[in-house]
């Protein structure tokens, strides 16, 4: 896992507003320094960004965008596609009548939905209502295929209109996919360890909502029309069709989706995956699979993290290496994540804590309970979840990714005087500092006794 600065090294926790013009070196200086860039600029600058895509989904200008082009991993193996914010300098000299101009206008909507700016759970097990192991009776997938079964069943019953997730091809290249038919769900079966900004898909639904509120006398490009346009109604129909959306994601995406739902209610159900870390496609295909694992990506049928090992099954063999051999190559933003079990989901699903071929299910909200009870064709096990195993791995992730996120939140939200309303909410909910746990070994106890001076006898 990536090394963290020691206690003697001050941790970078953001930059002063007066210096925010220098944050995005690729895009130049901000033209409104007195206003200040939204705080997602700091998140991106210090590689805290998880690339969840929530800021891109909510922005009315499409100013923050998660990069889609390939990244260079030859020098930084944990380089990744993160968010970049388009500022006015990017459009200097551009003719707005010929080219779309959409710089940040400092509406700060992105600040309200960024998971990093919202902090992390202190106890990620305190909102679990109940837990059990299950597997699909009809589908075959990785570790029980419970997520696929939930989506398939809810689509069949009309309980959700669509589901957003990730699919892959035979070469393990991934893309975001919107499922509208039950039979499409099988395309998403199996765990993928490369990352896609899943929440960005909500932008399409978000935009449909905005477009349906437009005047019929306005064209999409903003020009006035003499006659009302006739395609307003189809847009409204599309909006109505996708009113109940289910989203499947890893902890950072789930957290962003939860904040998006608070501010813009279009997501009906959030299913979270238990996740240690993820990788860029570039490093997975050029380093992890061919060099560390020594196999051909075209032969791979399954990847998995299990009992401290990264395991790759091919059509010819099964290979495994300690997680520590691949963890440093995980995306840079993953090294700051403090959520293992998707705390902010309605339902969390993973393989840890249950038998092989079964899925561990954590129901966290009333909505999660309601929807799981509607799902058909899931077989549940009588064996209890081994929660201690899940907690052990969660603690390992917290330890490896430890950083002063409380200090970062305090500094960045206190920057505005007075703090913005949503900033005050964040400041008020920052938990107390973590108490260091000191575990004494038998050897340490003896050394401590030996160091103490002998007491004189009376």
Secondary structure, 3 states (H helix, E strand, C coil): CCCCCCCCCCCCCCCCHHHHHHCCCCCCCCCCCCCCCCCHHHHHHCCCCCCCCHHHHHCCCCCEEECCCCCCCCCCCCCCCCEEECCHHHHCCCCCCCCCCCCCCCCCHHHHHCCHHHCCCCCCCCCCCEEEEEEECCCCCHHHCHHHHHHHHHHHHCCCCEEEEEEECCCCCEEEEEECCHHHHHHHCCCCCECCCHHHHHHHHHHHHHHHCCCCCECCCCCECCCCCCCHHHHHHHHHHCCCEEEEEEHHHHHHHHHHHHHCCCEEEEEEECCCCCECHHHHHHHHHHHHHCCCHHHEEEEEEECCEEEEEECCCEEEEECHHHHCCCCHHHHHCCCCCCCCCCEEEECCCCCCCCEEEEECCHHHHHHHHHCCCEEECCCCCCHHHHHHHHHHHHHHCCCCHHHHHHHHHCCCCCCCHHHHHHHHCCCCCCCCCCCCCHHHHHHHHHHCCCCCCC
